[in-house]
């Protein structure tokens, strides 16, 4: 039986991982999904029921929830992945940086961008998550003046992500110096589940 460990994952990752596991097995086979909160459990149950698969059992063990699911038919693409999130999981500020300069004047734009990060640190005005995409990925790969600043933000608890597709496009996959490589799931989570999103680009 395939096991899916979805503990500690933000919405909608537990649902996405459950969907991927179901897609990988044959009809009649089962998967075991391990979760660590009731909200994730409800989200997975809602998805499974909407897809008309069978929930064989749900067991609570300490701080874990173990749900056994049997695949009944094919995964329908018409059923959207939706989820509720816990109030404490909702982030305050998500910043998307899609450029390596602020404005059209490149030299001035680099100065302004650096000042932006420096001011964040000096005043401790920190977003919950920053997602670098398009030419913004140069700040986490090539720009030596920026990488220490972004590393300091990460040390202070800011989640740092860089677009994997963009790294591949610019052939910088082996040059990531800070944070994690991420896909559009992280990007969409930030937009939909943060109280405020700021786009710089």
C-alpha positions in Angstrom: 0.0 0.0 0.0 1.4 3.4 -1.0 1.9 5.8 1.9 1.5 9.5 1.7 3.0 11.6 4.5 1.3 14.9 4.3 2.1 16.1 7.8 3.0 19.7 8.2 2.1 20.6 4.6 0.1 23.8 3.9 -3.2 23.8 2.1 -3.8 22.5 -0.6 -0.7 20.2 -0.6 -2.3 17.3 1.3 -5.1 17.2 -1.3 -2.6 17.4 -4.2 -0.4 14.6 -2.8 -3.5 12.4 -2.3 -4.6 13.1 -5.8 -1.1 12.2 -7.2 -1.0 9.0 -5.2 -4.5 7.9 -6.4 -3.4 8.6 -10.0 -0.4 6.3 -9.6 -2.3 3.2 -8.5 -4.7 0.9 -10.1 -8.5 0.7 -9.5 -9.1 -1.5 -6.4 -5.8 -0.6 -4.8 -5.5 1.5 -1.6 -3.4 4.3 -0.3 -2.6 5.4 3.3 -2.6 9.2 3.9 -1.1 10.5 7.2 -2.1 14.0 8.3 -1.6 16.1 11.4 -4.7 18.2 11.7 -8.5 18.0 11.3 -8.6 20.7 8.7 -6.4 18.7 6.3 -8.4 15.6 7.1 -11.6 17.3 6.1 -10.0 18.6 2.9 -8.8 15.2 1.9 -12.2 13.6 2.7 -14.0 16.2 0.7 -11.8 15.6 -2.3 -12.1 11.8 -2.1 -15.9 12.0 -1.7 -16.2 14.4 -4.7 -14.1 11.9 -6.8 -16.4 9.1 -5.6 -13.6 7.0 -4.2 -14.0 4.9 -1.0 -12.8 5.9 2.4 -12.0 2.6 4.0 -11.1 3.9 7.4 -10.1 7.0 9.4 -8.0 6.5 12.5 -6.7 9.0 15.0 -3.4 8.2 16.7 -2.1 10.8 19.0 -1.6 13.9 16.9 -1.9 12.0 13.6 -4.9 11.1 11.4 -4.5 8.1 9.2 -7.0 7.7 6.4 -7.1 4.6 4.1 -8.6 5.3 0.6 -9.5 2.8 -2.1 -9.4 3.9 -5.7 -12.8 3.1 -7.3 -12.4 4.8 -10.7 -10.4 7.2 -12.7 -9.5 10.6 -11.3 -11.9 13.2 -12.7 -10.3 16.5 -13.9 -13.6 18.2 -13.6 -13.5 18.1 -9.8 -11.6 21.2 -8.6 -9.1 21.0 -5.7 -10.4 23.3 -3.0 -9.8 23.5 0.7 -10.5 25.3 3.8 -7.5 26.5 5.9 -7.0 26.9 9.5 -7.1 30.5 10.7 -3.6 30.2 12.2 -2.3 28.9 8.8 -3.4 32.0 6.9 -0.4 34.2 6.1 -0.4 38.0 6.3 1.8 39.0 3.3 3.0 37.3 0.2 5.5 39.1 -2.0 6.1 38.2 -5.7 9.3 39.6 -7.2 9.3 39.3 -11.0 12.2 41.6 -11.9 15.7 42.2 -10.7 15.3 46.0 -10.8 12.7 48.5 -9.7 11.7 50.5 -12.7 13.2 50.9 -16.2 16.4 52.6 -15.3 18.6 49.5 -14.6 21.3 51.1 -12.4 18.9 53.1 -10.3 16.5 50.1 -10.2 19.2 47.9 -8.7 19.9 50.5 -6.0 16.2 50.8 -5.2 15.7 47.0 -5.1 18.7 46.6 -2.7 17.3 49.4 -0.5 14.0 47.5 -0.4 15.5 44.4 1.1 17.8 46.5 3.5 14.8 48.4 4.8 12.9 45.2 5.4 15.7 44.0 7.6 16.4 47.3 9.4 12.8 47.9 10.3 11.9 44.2 10.7 9.0 44.6 8.3 9.0 41.1 7.0 6.6 39.3 4.6 5.7 35.7 5.3 6.8 34.5 1.9 8.7 35.8 -1.1 8.5 34.1 -4.5 11.1 35.1 -7.1 10.1 34.6 -10.8 11.0 35.8 -14.3 14.2 37.9 -14.1 13.7 38.2 -10.4 15.4 34.8 -10.0 18.7 36.6 -10.7 18.5 37.9 -7.2 18.7 34.4 -5.7 21.3 33.1 -8.2 23.7 35.6 -9.7 23.5 38.9 -7.8 26.1 38.7 -5.1 25.0 41.9 -3.4 21.5 40.6 -2.9 22.1 37.0 -1.8 23.4 37.8 1.8 20.3 40.1 2.3 17.9 37.4 1.2 19.7 34.8 3.3 19.2 37.1 6.3 15.5 37.3 5.6 15.4 33.6 5.5 17.1 33.3 8.9 14.4 35.6 10.3 11.7 33.2 9.1 10.7 34.5 5.7 10.0 31.6 3.3 12.1 32.1 0.2 11.1 30.4 -3.1 12.4 30.6 -6.7 10.4 29.6 -9.7 11.7 26.2 -11.0 10.5 26.9 -14.6 12.3 30.2 -14.6 15.6 28.6 -13.4 15.4 26.1 -16.2 14.5 28.8 -18.8 17.5 30.9 -17.8 19.7 27.8 -17.4 20.4 28.7 -13.7 19.2 25.4 -12.1 22.6 24.8 -10.5 23.1 28.4 -9.4 20.4 28.8 -6.7 22.1 30.3 -3.7 19.3 30.8 -1.2 15.8 29.4 -0.5 14.1 26.6 -2.3 13.1 25.8 -5.9 9.3 25.8 -6.2 6.5 25.4 -8.7 3.2 27.1 -9.5 1.5 25.4 -6.5 3.5 27.5 -4.1 2.8 30.6 -6.2 -1.0 29.9 -6.2 -1.1 29.1 -2.5 0.5 32.4 -1.8 -2.0 34.3 -3.9 -5.1 32.6 -2.7 -4.3 32.0 1.0 -2.5 35.1 2.0 -4.3 38.2 3.4 -2.3 40.5 1.1 -0.2 39.9 -2.1 2.3 42.5 -3.4 3.6 42.2 -6.9 6.9 43.8 -7.9 7.6 43.5 -11.5 
